[in-house]
Amino acid sequence: MATQKKLKVKKWILSGELNSKNRTKDSILNNCGRLLDDSCSHVILGEVLFQATDNKFYTITVEAVIGLANPEYAKDCIERMKEEA
């Protein structure tokens, strides 16, 4: 998506285990990759490879994806943060 190439953080609401100093899409995904590596995410599923009925080979991986937040989830998080402040 062309619009996500320039995606930058304006304000962190919750940063979880991520470094809240991350401001760009690339720095966030790099941080996610390091966290996945450190937590040995490759052992969650193990090594997976299968051939499907279309005769192509497929694998399954664990990954981090930046996705648009559900508005209700965002609202609930912001309200919770205000209550905890």
Steps between C-alpha positions, in 0.01 A plus 500: 500500500643834399348680798669271754853560365511833681321375811643673810397493865345822623435381857533161668195400706628152592837371384493153657849352479599736218740787548280812509784698341416326171339753270512341155343190350844352430628555855184347647521192276873461575419514873226240446743275313753514785229423756375205292857370466570545871184312594588214263178548304621242250427226755133597540401310188819313428613437146195486273479411131211344313386444146144603426255366248618772258841320507671810646705486820404713799649587835354675805688772684452716809539869425426852616261704286409866533124519455232760540358484854132432560353837610333343807830346611676837460226678694510241781880524529497879512227501764688241708820704482313811618351306792843366600660847488 
